[in-house]
Amino acid sequence: MRQSRLKDPFTQLLPIARHAGDAIMAVYNGGPSDVYQKADNSPVTEADLAAHVVLAKALSSLSPTYPVVSEEDESSLAHRHNAGSFWLIDPLDGTKEFIARNGEFTVNIALIEQGRAVLGVVYAPAIDCMYWGGAGLGAFKVTATGTEAIRVSSEDPNGICRVVASKSHLNVETRAFIHRLGSVSLVQAGSSLKFCRVAEGMADIYPRLAPTCEWDTAAAQAVLEGAGGVVLDQEGNPLRYGKPEVLNSCFIAARSAALIPS
């Protein structure tokens, strides 16, 4: 991991994530905002674009040799590659949650090196909760009460598997997968906070058997791996980045690969 170019990556990145969160909350607190449809029919708001401007400018200044790839800049997709390094950002993950005004949206910043998400920051500005980490770096959470190291749970409480599941994504495949887990309880969360619930030991597994894009998962995958968890495709391989196609394959995020039924 070539982090030597970043003197102190998390100390540098956390304020950047907060500034992007401030830009989002300025729109959020200003009342209903206009919603536009992108070419893929996904929604975008003024807050998405404002956060993109903050992140792109700050990350380019922080490390000029690392391109910034953003969901909100189609031209930046040309910098996606499976060799070398680049920033991968989702300025506002959970635009639908933002529009619904439920507070469960995040700012996602990931550093990709050789196809791996080596460090990530996930910030939920509406609840002022920050997660960050990476494989070999540990994982941490900061709230108004301070900073704490987080770790995946070591076992299922009372023998019940806690599954992070979104009501809007409970397709037939996901329901079938959950059924194979045995006794379960459902944990609700929006955006990349689903991964963070597993990372902090509040859930055990998050199956996503529906399409996502690389910027939806990279930062939170780094946090979960830093907390001791895994994010694996259906062949049992960690999700990779800078692929020819920006869409991810279906995946399972879990506290342990042993929890995933074969």
TORKOL-4160 file (C-alpha; in steps of 0.2 Angstrom, whole numbers, padded with zeros to 4 digits, m for minus):
262
<pt num="1" X="0000" Y="0000" Z="0000"/>
<pt num="2" X="0008" Y="0016" Z="m0005"/>
<pt num="3" X="0001" Y="0028" Z="0008"/>
<pt num="4" X="0018" Y="0036" Z="0010"/>
<pt num="5" X="0012" Y="0050" Z="m0001"/>
<pt num="6" X="m0002" Y="0054" Z="0011"/>
<pt num="7" X="0007" Y="0060" Z="0027"/>
<pt num="8" X="m0008" Y="0056" Z="0038"/>
<pt num="9" X="m0022" Y="0050" Z="0028"/>
<pt num="10" X="m0036" Y="0049" Z="0040"/>
<pt num="11" X="m0032" Y="0065" Z="0049"/>
<pt num="12" X="m0032" Y="0073" Z="0031"/>
<pt num="13" X="m0048" Y="0065" Z="0025"/>
<pt num="14" X="m0060" Y="0067" Z="0040"/>
<pt num="15" X="m0061" Y="0086" Z="0038"/>
<pt num="16" X="m0064" Y="0084" Z="0019"/>
<pt num="17" X="m0078" Y="0072" Z="0022"/>
<pt num="18" X="m0085" Y="0084" Z="0035"/>
<pt num="19" X="m0084" Y="0099" Z="0023"/>
<pt num="20" X="m0094" Y="0089" Z="0010"/>
<pt num="21" X="m0106" Y="0084" Z="0024"/>
<pt num="22" X="m0109" Y="0102" Z="0028"/>
<pt num="23" X="m0112" Y="0106" Z="0010"/>
<pt num="24" X="m0126" Y="0092" Z="0010"/>
<pt num="25" X="m0133" Y="0098" Z="0026"/>
<pt num="26" X="m0135" Y="0116" Z="0020"/>
<pt num="27" X="m0146" Y="0110" Z="0006"/>
<pt num="28" X="m0155" Y="0098" Z="0018"/>
<pt num="29" X="m0159" Y="0111" Z="0031"/>
<pt num="30" X="m0165" Y="0123" Z="0018"/>
<pt num="31" X="m0180" Y="0113" Z="0014"/>
<pt num="32" X="m0186" Y="0103" Z="m0001"/>
<pt num="33" X="m0174" Y="0104" Z="m0016"/>
<pt num="34" X="m0176" Y="0100" Z="m0034"/>
<pt num="35" X="m0173" Y="0082" Z="m0039"/>
<pt num="36" X="m0167" Y="0078" Z="m0057"/>
<pt num="37" X="m0166" Y="0062" Z="m0066"/>
<pt num="38" X="m0149" Y="0056" Z="m0073"/>
<pt num="39" X="m0147" Y="0046" Z="m0089"/>
<pt num="40" X="m0149" Y="0030" Z="m0079"/>
<pt num="41" X="m0165" Y="0036" Z="m0071"/>
<pt num="42" X="m0157" Y="0038" Z="m0054"/>
<pt num="43" X="m0160" Y="0054" Z="m0044"/>
<pt num="44" X="m0148" Y="0068" Z="m0041"/>
<pt num="45" X="m0150" Y="0084" Z="m0031"/>
<pt num="46" X="m0141" Y="0100" Z="m0028"/>
<pt num="47" X="m0133" Y="0092" Z="m0013"/>
<pt num="48" X="m0125" Y="0078" Z="m0023"/>
<pt num="49" X="m0117" Y="0091" Z="m0034"/>
<pt num="50" X="m0112" Y="0103" Z="m0020"/>
<pt num="51" X="m0103" Y="0088" Z="m0011"/>
<pt num="52" X="m0095" Y="0083" Z="m0027"/>
<pt num="53" X="m0087" Y="0100" Z="m0029"/>
<pt num="54" X="m0080" Y="0100" Z="m0012"/>
<pt num="55" X="m0073" Y="0083" Z="m0013"/>
<pt num="56" X="m0066" Y="0084" Z="m0030"/>
<pt num="57" X="m0057" Y="0100" Z="m0026"/>
<pt num="58" X="m0050" Y="0095" Z="m0009"/>
<pt num="59" X="m0044" Y="0078" Z="m0015"/>
<pt num="60" X="m0036" Y="0084" Z="m0030"/>
<pt num="61" X="m0026" Y="0097" Z="m0019"/>
<pt num="62" X="m0022" Y="0083" Z="m0006"/>
<pt num="63" X="m0014" Y="0072" Z="m0019"/>
<pt num="64" X="m0013" Y="0079" Z="m0036"/>
<pt num="65" X="m0006" Y="0063" Z="m0043"/>
<pt num="66" X="m0021" Y="0053" Z="m0039"/>
<pt num="67" X="m0036" Y="0055" Z="m0051"/>
<pt num="68" X="m0053" Y="0058" Z="m0043"/>
<pt num="69" X="m0067" Y="0047" Z="m0049"/>
<pt num="70" X="m0084" Y="0052" Z="m0044"/>
<pt num="71" X="m0102" Y="0046" Z="m0047"/>
<pt num="72" X="m0106" Y="0064" Z="m0052"/>
<pt num="73" X="m0093" Y="0067" Z="m0065"/>
<pt num="74" X="m0095" Y="0055" Z="m0080"/>
<pt num="75" X="m0079" Y="0061" Z="m0088"/>
<pt num="76" X="m0069" Y="0055" Z="m0073"/>
<pt num="77" X="m0074" Y="0037" Z="m0076"/>
<pt num="78" X="m0059" Y="0037" Z="m0089"/>
<pt num="79" X="m0048" Y="0036" Z="m0074"/>
<pt num="80" X="m0054" Y="0020" Z="m0067"/>
<pt num="81" X="m0041" Y="0006" Z="m0069"/>
<pt num="82" X="m0036" Y="m0009" Z="m0060"/>
<pt num="83" X="m0018" Y="m0003" Z="m0059"/>
<pt num="84" X="m0011" Y="0012" Z="m0050"/>
<pt num="85" X="m0021" Y="0023" Z="m0038"/>
<pt num="86" X="m0036" Y="0034" Z="m0038"/>
<pt num="87" X="m0049" Y="0041" Z="m0027"/>
<pt num="88" X="m0066" Y="0034" Z="m0029"/>
<pt num="89" X="m0080" Y="0044" Z="m0021"/>
<pt num="90" X="m0099" Y="0044" Z="m0019"/>
<pt num="91" X="m0103" Y="0062" Z="m0014"/>
<pt num="92" X="m0120" Y="0058" Z="m0008"/>
<pt num="93" X="m0123" Y="0039" Z="m0006"/>
<pt num="94" X="m0142" Y="0037" Z="m0002"/>
<pt num="95" X="m0150" Y="0051" Z="m0013"/>
<pt num="96" X="m0167" Y="0042" Z="m0010"/>
<pt num="97" X="m0164" Y="0043" Z="0009"/>
<pt num="98" X="m0159" Y="0061" Z="0007"/>
<pt num="99" X="m0175" Y="0065" Z="m0003"/>
<pt num="100" X="m0185" Y="0055" Z="0010"/>
<pt num="101" X="m0177" Y="0065" Z="0024"/>
<pt num="102" X="m0173" Y="0050" Z="0035"/>
<pt num="103" X="m0155" Y="0055" Z="0038"/>
<pt num="104" X="m0148" Y="0039" Z="0032"/>
<pt num="105" X="m0136" Y="0046" Z="0019"/>
<pt num="106" X="m0117" Y="0046" Z="0018"/>
<pt num="107" X="m0102" Y="0054" Z="0010"/>
<pt num="108" X="m0091" Y="0040" Z="0004"/>
<pt num="109" X="m0072" Y="0042" Z="0001"/>
<pt num="110" X="m0061" Y="0027" Z="m0004"/>
<pt num="111" X="m0043" Y="0026" Z="m0010"/>
<pt num="112" X="m0041" Y="0012" Z="m0023"/>
<pt num="113" X="m0024" Y="0004" Z="m0026"/>
<pt num="114" X="m0021" Y="m0010" Z="m0038"/>
<pt num="115" X="m0039" Y="m0014" Z="m0038"/>
<pt num="116" X="m0042" Y="m0014" Z="m0019"/>
<pt num="117" X="m0051" Y="m0002" Z="m0008"/>
<pt num="118" X="m0036" Y="0001" Z="0004"/>
<pt num="119" X="m0044" Y="0014" Z="0015"/>
<pt num="120" X="m0061" Y="0022" Z="0017"/>
<pt num="121" X="m0071" Y="0035" Z="0025"/>
<pt num="122" X="m0090" Y="0035" Z="0027"/>
<pt num="123" X="m0098" Y="0050" Z="0035"/>
<pt num="124" X="m0117" Y="0052" Z="0039"/>
<pt num="125" X="m0119" Y="0071" Z="0041"/>
<pt num="126" X="m0137" Y="0071" Z="0047"/>
<pt num="127" X="m0132" Y="0061" Z="0063"/>
<pt num="128" X="m0114" Y="0067" Z="0063"/>
<pt num="129" X="m0107" Y="0050" Z="0063"/>
<pt num="130" X="m0090" Y="0046" Z="0055"/>
<pt num="131" X="m0082" Y="0029" Z="0051"/>
<pt num="132" X="m0065" Y="0025" Z="0044"/>
<pt num="133" X="m0053" Y="0011" Z="0042"/>
<pt num="134" X="m0044" Y="m0001" Z="0030"/>
<pt num="135" X="m0037" Y="m0019" Z="0030"/>
<pt num="136" X="m0022" Y="m0019" Z="0042"/>
<pt num="137" X="m0027" Y="m0001" Z="0048"/>
<pt num="138" X="m0041" Y="m0006" Z="0060"/>
<pt num="139" X="m0058" Y="0003" Z="0060"/>
<pt num="140" X="m0065" Y="0018" Z="0070"/>
<pt num="141" X="m0081" Y="0027" Z="0073"/>
<pt num="142" X="m0082" Y="0045" Z="0079"/>
<pt num="143" X="m0098" Y="0053" Z="0086"/>
<pt num="144" X="m0101" Y="0068" Z="0098"/>
<pt num="145" X="m0095" Y="0057" Z="0113"/>
<pt num="146" X="m0078" Y="0053" Z="0105"/>
<pt num="147" X="m0068" Y="0041" Z="0095"/>
<pt num="148" X="m0069" Y="0022" Z="0097"/>
<pt num="149" X="m0061" Y="0007" Z="0089"/>
<pt num="150" X="m0074" Y="m0004" Z="0081"/>
<pt num="151" X="m0074" Y="m0023" Z="0078"/>
<pt num="152" X="m0086" Y="m0035" Z="0070"/>
<pt num="153" X="m0096" Y="m0046" Z="0082"/>
<pt num="154" X="m0088" Y="m0063" Z="0086"/>
<pt num="155" X="m0104" Y="m0073" Z="0087"/>
<pt num="156" X="m0123" Y="m0072" Z="0084"/>
<pt num="157" X="m0132" Y="m0066" Z="0099"/>
<pt num="158" X="m0143" Y="m0079" Z="0106"/>
<pt num="159" X="m0140" Y="m0089" Z="0090"/>
<pt num="160" X="m0150" Y="m0077" Z="0079"/>
<pt num="161" X="m0141" Y="m0070" Z="0064"/>
<pt num="162" X="m0144" Y="m0051" Z="0062"/>
<pt num="163" X="m0146" Y="m0047" Z="0044"/>
<pt num="164" X="m0145" Y="m0030" Z="0036"/>
<pt num="165" X="m0159" Y="m0029" Z="0023"/>
<pt num="166" X="m0167" Y="m0015" Z="0014"/>
<pt num="167" X="m0186" Y="m0017" Z="0012"/>
<pt num="168" X="m0184" Y="m0009" Z="m0006"/>
<pt num="169" X="m0171" Y="m0023" Z="m0011"/>
<pt num="170" X="m0179" Y="m0038" Z="m0004"/>
<pt num="171" X="m0180" Y="m0047" Z="m0020"/>
<pt num="172" X="m0183" Y="m0066" Z="m0022"/>
<pt num="173" X="m0165" Y="m0070" Z="m0022"/>
<pt num="174" X="m0162" Y="m0060" Z="m0006"/>
<pt num="175" X="m0177" Y="m0068" Z="0003"/>
<pt num="176" X="m0170" Y="m0085" Z="m0002"/>
<pt num="177" X="m0153" Y="m0081" Z="0004"/>
<pt num="178" X="m0160" Y="m0075" Z="0021"/>
<pt num="179" X="m0170" Y="m0091" Z="0023"/>
<pt num="180" X="m0154" Y="m0101" Z="0021"/>
<pt num="181" X="m0147" Y="m0092" Z="0037"/>
<pt num="182" X="m0160" Y="m0100" Z="0049"/>
<pt num="183" X="m0166" Y="m0090" Z="0063"/>
<pt num="184" X="m0163" Y="m0071" Z="0059"/>
<pt num="185" X="m0168" Y="m0054" Z="0064"/>
<pt num="186" X="m0168" Y="m0039" Z="0052"/>
<pt num="187" X="m0158" Y="m0024" Z="0054"/>
<pt num="188" X="m0163" Y="m0008" Z="0044"/>
<pt num="189" X="m0151" Y="0004" Z="0038"/>
<pt num="190" X="m0149" Y="0015" Z="0023"/>
<pt num="191" X="m0134" Y="0019" Z="0011"/>
<pt num="192" X="m0117" Y="0012" Z="0015"/>
<pt num="193" X="m0122" Y="0012" Z="0034"/>
<pt num="194" X="m0127" Y="m0006" Z="0030"/>
<pt num="195" X="m0109" Y="m0011" Z="0030"/>
<pt num="196" X="m0105" Y="0000" Z="0045"/>
<pt num="197" X="m0118" Y="m0009" Z="0055"/>
<pt num="198" X="m0109" Y="m0025" Z="0052"/>
<pt num="199" X="m0092" Y="m0017" Z="0055"/>
<pt num="200" X="m0097" Y="m0010" Z="0072"/>
<pt num="201" X="m0105" Y="m0027" Z="0078"/>
<pt num="202" X="m0123" Y="m0022" Z="0077"/>
<pt num="203" X="m0127" Y="m0034" Z="0063"/>
<pt num="204" X="m0119" Y="m0050" Z="0056"/>
<pt num="205" X="m0122" Y="m0050" Z="0037"/>
<pt num="206" X="m0128" Y="m0039" Z="0023"/>
<pt num="207" X="m0132" Y="m0049" Z="0007"/>
<pt num="208" X="m0134" Y="m0038" Z="m0009"/>
<pt num="209" X="m0140" Y="m0048" Z="m0023"/>
<pt num="210" X="m0145" Y="m0033" Z="m0034"/>
<pt num="211" X="m0134" Y="m0021" Z="m0044"/>
<pt num="212" X="m0123" Y="m0008" Z="m0036"/>
<pt num="213" X="m0109" Y="0003" Z="m0043"/>
<pt num="214" X="m0091" Y="0003" Z="m0037"/>
<pt num="215" X="m0093" Y="0020" Z="m0028"/>
<pt num="216" X="m0107" Y="0013" Z="m0018"/>
<pt num="217" X="m0096" Y="0000" Z="m0009"/>
<pt num="218" X="m0078" Y="0004" Z="m0010"/>
<pt num="219" X="m0077" Y="0016" Z="0006"/>
<pt num="220" X="m0088" Y="0005" Z="0017"/>
<pt num="221" X="m0079" Y="m0011" Z="0011"/>
<pt num="222" X="m0063" Y="m0004" Z="0017"/>
<pt num="223" X="m0071" Y="0001" Z="0034"/>
<pt num="224" X="m0078" Y="m0017" Z="0036"/>
<pt num="225" X="m0062" Y="m0025" Z="0031"/>
<pt num="226" X="m0053" Y="m0014" Z="0044"/>
<pt num="227" X="m0065" Y="m0021" Z="0057"/>
<pt num="228" X="m0061" Y="m0039" Z="0053"/>
<pt num="229" X="m0076" Y="m0042" Z="0041"/>
<pt num="230" X="m0077" Y="m0047" Z="0023"/>
<pt num="231" X="m0085" Y="m0042" Z="0007"/>
<pt num="232" X="m0086" Y="m0056" Z="m0006"/>
<pt num="233" X="m0094" Y="m0059" Z="m0022"/>
<pt num="234" X="m0103" Y="m0075" Z="m0026"/>
<pt num="235" X="m0087" Y="m0084" Z="m0030"/>
<pt num="236" X="m0080" Y="m0080" Z="m0013"/>
<pt num="237" X="m0068" Y="m0067" Z="m0020"/>
<pt num="238" X="m0066" Y="m0049" Z="m0012"/>
<pt num="239" X="m0074" Y="m0035" Z="m0022"/>
<pt num="240" X="m0062" Y="m0027" Z="m0034"/>
<pt num="241" X="m0062" Y="m0010" Z="m0042"/>
<pt num="242" X="m0057" Y="m0002" Z="m0058"/>
<pt num="243" X="m0065" Y="m0016" Z="m0067"/>
<pt num="244" X="m0070" Y="m0014" Z="m0086"/>
<pt num="245" X="m0088" Y="m0012" Z="m0080"/>
<pt num="246" X="m0093" Y="0000" Z="m0066"/>
<pt num="247" X="m0106" Y="m0012" Z="m0060"/>
<pt num="248" X="m0102" Y="m0023" Z="m0045"/>
<pt num="249" X="m0107" Y="m0042" Z="m0045"/>
<pt num="250" X="m0119" Y="m0047" Z="m0032"/>
<pt num="251" X="m0110" Y="m0048" Z="m0015"/>
<pt num="252" X="m0111" Y="m0053" Z="0003"/>
<pt num="253" X="m0104" Y="m0042" Z="0017"/>
<pt num="254" X="m0102" Y="m0051" Z="0033"/>
<pt num="255" X="m0092" Y="m0052" Z="0050"/>
<pt num="256" X="m0085" Y="m0069" Z="0044"/>
<pt num="257" X="m0084" Y="m0079" Z="0028"/>
<pt num="258" X="m0089" Y="m0094" Z="0038"/>
<pt num="259" X="m0106" Y="m0086" Z="0040"/>
<pt num="260" X="m0110" Y="m0087" Z="0022"/>
<pt num="261" X="m0119" Y="m0103" Z="0017"/>
<pt num="262" X="m0111" Y="m0113" Z="0003"/>
